Amino acid sequence: MSLSLHDLVAPPNALARHYSGFRVGERILLSGHSHQAWPDVALAGQVEAFEDAARDVDDKWVRAFAKAERVREGYRTLLGEPGGAIALGPATHDLLVKLLSALPWGARRRIVTTEGEFHAMRRQLTALEQQGFEVVRAAVDPIETLAERLAAGSDERTLVTFVSAVLFETARIVPGLDRLAAACEHRGVPLVVDAYHALNVIPFELSRLGLASAFVTGGGYKYLQLGEGNAFLRLPPGFDGRPAITGWFAEFDALSAPRTPRDLPWGPPASRFAGATYDPTSHYRAARVFDFFAENGLTAGFLSRVYRHQVARLAEGFDALGLDERVVTRDRSTRLEQLGGFLALESPRAGDLRRELNRRGVFCDHRGCAWVPRPI
């Protein structure tokens, strides 16, 4: 099945029937930046996970690992990297902490990042700062020079550099990441790009973006519609790190081999980020959703056109209201094509506006003094 933008704009929306569980045809969901609606096949995936466990008991892991591999394949497709090394985890925080533990933090204590990173990274870096790490935070503005300023700060003392591809508070796409990646590679500094708010919103093929040497992380809770528990970390070729924070699933395939209590076997790089016993239901759900997207031609290229249309419609509708900018406004200095998949509005009463809209059946989200509406 191949859809067109017209199929989603003209009523009835051609996809709405596949989202009956979230009742997208009965209410206005502008909550995609915090919780996407899931297609109905997600429930079938969750039921399948139960049925496999009920039938196979502990032998369910053979099927569960196959679902996990389907999830990895879904991420490889989005990143344009067949055969890429993809580690999975319950949340990006889990994977990033393990990555930090695999870097030479005993010798390098400097971390370079921006002032616009998501809460999980912001909080973790602040905690590390309180433990003696030097955290250098570049101001987001002017965004045109952000990549260059991060590159300038990433020197031989730097343990790692973190940056988002799309800033979660403003939706602005960060330009120049290819130049930042080249500078970091030249200086031997690992670069981690948070693509959480970019995947399935804009095309994100790593080779085209010049990010083949970067670590890339993200998850399925938002724009991928996979639900919780589906984070990933893409490892660049040649990475051979061994996380100090490691779980026994990292040696799952070697459990029957003879060993002493001091043995620490390691498999391929991606498997080294595995934790311990987890709930595989998330992967069953995600595998079904990845299949649903593929079957309906919902590629990142197509969805980027959908988001462009939706964001433009929201901006046009908001501007037509002529509201007092002291109450609520938006950044008009940034062109709409420089935004990701949502429109950020700024208001000192963001929480009040969100609650009143929700009371009227319009679901949206707010962060600090910004609420971020985006239709499905």
C-alpha positions in Angstrom: 0.0 0.0 0.0 1.3 3.4 -1.0 -0.2 6.5 0.5 0.0 10.1 -0.7 -0.2 13.3 1.3 -3.7 13.8 -0.1 -4.8 10.5 1.5 -3.9 11.9 4.9 -5.2 15.5 4.4 -8.6 14.7 2.8 -11.2 13.3 5.1 -11.5 10.6 6.1 -7.8 10.2 6.9 -6.7 7.0 5.3 -4.6 5.9 8.4 -7.1 6.8 11.1 -8.8 3.4 11.0 -5.5 1.7 11.9 -5.4 3.8 15.2 -8.8 3.0 16.6 -7.4 2.1 20.0 -6.2 5.6 20.5 -9.4 7.0 19.0 -7.7 9.4 16.7 -10.9 9.9 14.7 -12.7 11.1 17.9 -10.4 13.6 19.5 -7.5 15.9 18.7 -4.2 14.5 19.7 -1.4 17.1 19.5 0.7 15.1 22.0 3.0 13.4 19.6 6.1 15.1 21.1 5.5 13.3 24.4 3.4 10.2 23.5 2.6 9.2 20.0 -0.6 7.2 19.2 0.2 3.6 18.5 -1.3 1.7 15.6 -3.6 -1.1 16.5 -1.1 -3.7 15.5 0.9 -2.7 18.6 -1.7 -4.5 20.7 -1.4 -7.6 18.6 2.3 -7.6 19.3 1.7 -7.4 23.0 -0.7 -10.3 22.9 1.8 -12.3 20.8 4.4 -11.8 23.5 2.0 -13.2 26.1 1.1 -16.1 23.9 4.7 -17.0 23.2 5.5 -16.9 27.0 2.5 -19.0 27.8 3.3 -21.6 25.2 7.1 -21.8 25.4 7.8 -20.6 29.0 11.6 -20.1 29.2 12.1 -21.1 25.6 10.3 -17.9 24.6 13.7 -16.1 24.4 14.4 -17.7 21.0 11.4 -15.9 19.6 12.0 -12.8 21.7 15.5 -12.4 20.4 14.1 -12.6 16.8 11.8 -9.7 17.6 14.7 -7.8 19.0 16.6 -8.4 15.7 13.6 -7.1 13.8 13.8 -3.9 15.9 17.4 -3.5 15.1 16.7 -4.0 11.4 14.1 -1.3 11.6 16.6 1.1 13.0 19.2 0.1 10.4 16.7 1.0 7.7 16.0 4.4 9.2 19.8 5.1 9.5 20.5 3.8 6.0 23.0 1.3 7.3 22.3 -2.4 6.5 24.3 -4.5 8.9 25.1 -1.7 11.3 25.9 -2.4 14.9 22.8 -1.6 16.9 22.5 -2.0 20.7 19.1 -2.0 22.3 18.0 -0.8 25.7 15.0 0.2 27.8 15.9 3.9 27.5 18.5 6.1 26.0 19.8 6.9 29.5 20.6 3.2 30.1 22.6 3.0 26.9 24.4 6.4 27.3 25.6 5.5 30.9 27.0 2.2 29.5 28.7 4.0 26.7 30.3 6.5 29.1 31.5 3.6 31.2 33.2 2.2 28.0 35.2 5.4 27.4 38.6 6.3 29.0 37.0 8.4 31.7 39.9 7.8 34.1 42.1 9.8 31.7 39.7 12.3 30.2 37.3 14.3 32.4 35.9 16.9 30.0 32.5 16.5 28.3 31.3 18.9 25.6 27.6 19.4 25.0 24.9 22.1 24.5 22.4 23.9 26.7 19.5 22.3 24.8 19.9 18.6 25.5 17.0 16.4 26.7 16.4 15.9 30.4 18.1 12.4 30.7 21.4 13.7 29.4 21.1 17.1 31.1 20.6 15.5 34.5 23.3 12.8 34.1 25.9 15.3 33.0 25.1 17.6 35.9 25.5 14.7 38.3 28.9 13.9 36.7 29.9 17.5 37.0 29.2 17.3 40.7 31.5 14.3 40.8 34.4 16.3 39.3 33.9 16.1 35.5 34.3 19.3 33.5 31.1 19.8 31.5 31.3 22.5 28.8 27.8 23.6 27.6 27.6 25.6 24.4 24.7 28.1 24.1 22.3 27.0 21.4 22.1 30.4 19.8 23.2 31.3 17.3 22.3 27.9 16.0 24.1 28.5 12.7 27.5 28.3 14.5 26.6 25.7 17.1 28.4 22.8 15.4 31.5 24.9 14.9 31.6 26.0 18.5 31.2 22.4 19.7 34.0 21.4 17.4 36.3 24.1 18.7 35.6 22.9 22.3 36.3 19.2 21.5 40.0 18.8 22.1 42.5 16.1 23.3 41.1 16.5 26.8 37.5 15.7 25.8 36.0 12.3 26.7 32.9 12.7 24.5 30.8 15.3 22.7 27.0 15.2 22.9 24.6 17.0 20.6 21.0 16.6 19.4 20.1 16.5 15.7 16.8 18.2 16.5 16.5 20.3 19.7 13.6 18.9 21.8 12.5 22.3 23.2 12.3 24.3 20.0 12.2 21.7 17.1 15.1 23.4 15.4 17.3 21.2 13.2 21.0 21.6 14.2 23.0 22.3 11.0 26.6 21.4 10.3 26.8 18.0 12.1 28.9 16.6 9.3 31.6 19.2 10.0 31.4 18.5 13.8 31.7 14.7 13.1 34.7 15.2 10.9 36.4 17.4 13.5 35.7 14.9 16.3 37.0 12.0 14.3 40.2 13.9 13.4 40.8 14.6 17.1 39.9 11.2 18.4 36.8 12.5 20.3 33.7 10.2 20.3 30.6 12.1 19.0 27.2 11.1 20.2 24.2 12.4 18.2 20.8 12.2 19.8 18.4 11.5 16.9 15.3 10.9 19.1 13.4 13.8 17.6 14.8 13.3 14.1 14.1 9.7 13.1 10.9 9.3 11.1 10.6 13.1 11.0 13.4 13.9 8.6 15.5 11.5 6.4 18.5 10.5 8.5 20.8 8.3 6.4 24.1 8.5 8.2 26.3 8.4 5.1 24.4 11.3 3.5 24.6 13.3 6.7 28.3 12.7 7.2 27.7 10.9 10.5 29.3 7.5 9.7 31.9 8.0 12.5 29.3 9.0 15.1 27.5 7.2 17.8 23.7 7.7 17.3 21.0 7.2 19.9 17.3 7.5 20.0 14.1 5.7 20.9 10.7 4.6 19.8 8.5 6.4 22.4 7.7 9.4 20.2 7.9 9.7 16.5 8.4 6.0 15.7 5.2 5.0 17.6 6.9 1.9 19.1 6.1 2.7 22.7 8.3 2.5 25.7 11.3 0.2 26.1 12.7 0.6 22.5 15.8 2.7 22.8 18.9 2.1 20.6 22.5 3.1 20.3 24.2 2.8 16.9 27.9 2.0 17.2 30.4 3.3 14.6 32.6 0.8 12.7 35.7 0.0 14.6 34.3 0.6 18.0 35.7 -2.0 20.4 34.8 -0.5 23.8 33.9 -2.7 26.8 31.4 -1.1 29.2 32.3 -1.2 32.8 28.6 -1.3 33.5 27.5 -4.6 32.1 24.7 -7.1 32.6 24.7 -10.9 32.3 22.8 -10.9 29.0 26.0 -9.5 27.4 27.3 -13.1 27.7 24.0 -14.9 27.1 25.4 -17.0 24.3 28.4 -18.1 26.4 26.6 -19.1 29.6 27.2 -22.8 29.1 31.0 -22.4 28.5 33.4 -23.2 31.3 34.5 -20.2 33.2 35.8 -18.9 36.5 34.2 -16.2 38.6 36.8 -13.7 37.3 36.1 -14.5 33.6 34.4 -11.7 31.6 33.6 -13.0 28.1 32.7 -10.4 25.4 30.8 -10.8 22.2 30.3 -8.5 19.3 30.3 -4.7 20.2 26.5 -4.3 20.1 25.9 -7.3 22.4 28.2 -5.7 25.0 25.5 -3.2 25.9 22.9 -5.8 26.8 21.6 -5.6 30.4 19.9 -8.4 32.3 16.4 -10.0 32.2 14.0 -7.6 30.5 10.4 -7.5 29.4 10.5 -8.4 25.7 6.9 -7.2 25.1 8.3 -3.9 23.9 10.2 -5.6 21.1 7.1 -7.6 20.0 5.1 -4.4 19.9 7.9 -2.5 18.0 8.4 -5.3 15.5 4.7 -5.2 14.6 4.8 -1.4 14.2 7.9 -1.5 12.0 6.2 -4.0 9.8 3.1 -1.8 9.7 5.1 1.2 8.6 6.8 -0.8 5.9 3.6 -2.3 4.6 2.0 1.2 4.3 5.0 3.0 2.7 5.4 5.2 5.8 9.1 6.0 5.1 11.0 8.9 6.6 11.0 10.6 3.2 7.2 10.5 3.0 6.6 11.3 6.6 8.9 14.3 6.4 6.5 15.8 3.8 3.6 15.0 6.1 5.3 16.8 9.0 6.1 19.8 6.8 2.4 20.1 5.9 1.3 19.7 9.5 3.7 22.2 11.0 2.9 24.7 8.3 -0.8 24.3 8.9 -0.4 24.8 12.7 1.8 27.9 12.2 -0.6 29.4 9.7 -3.6 28.7 12.0 -1.8 30.1 15.0 -0.7 33.3 13.2 -4.2 33.9 12.0 -5.5 34.1 15.5 -3.6 37.3 16.1 -3.0 36.6 19.8 -1.3 38.9 22.2 2.4 37.9 22.1 2.7 38.6 25.8 0.3 35.7 26.4 1.6 33.2 23.7 3.9 33.5 20.7 6.2 31.5 18.5 9.7 32.0 17.0 9.1 33.5 13.6 12.9 34.0 12.9 13.3 30.3 12.2 12.0 29.1 8.8 9.5 26.3 9.0 11.7 24.1 6.9 14.4 24.4 9.6 12.0 22.7 12.1 11.5 19.0 13.0 8.1 17.5 13.6 6.4 19.9 16.0 5.7 23.6 16.5 6.8 25.1 19.8 4.9 28.0 21.3 6.2 30.1 24.2 4.0 31.4 27.0 4.4 32.3 30.6 1.1 30.4 31.2 2.0 27.3 29.2 0.8 24.9 31.9 -2.5 26.7 32.2 -3.0 26.7 28.4 -2.2 23.0 28.3 -4.7 22.1 31.0 -7.5 24.1 29.5 -6.9 22.7 26.0 -6.9 19.2 27.5 -10.1 19.9 29.3 -11.6 20.8 25.9 -10.4 17.5 24.4 -7.3 18.9 22.7 -4.3 16.9 24.0 -0.9 18.6 23.9 2.3 18.8 25.9 4.3 21.5 27.6 7.9 21.7 28.8 8.8 24.6 31.1 7.3 27.6 29.4 6.7 25.9 26.1 3.9 23.6 24.9 4.4 21.7 21.7 1.4 20.8 19.6 1.7 18.4 16.7 -1.1 16.4 15.0 -0.8 12.7 14.3 
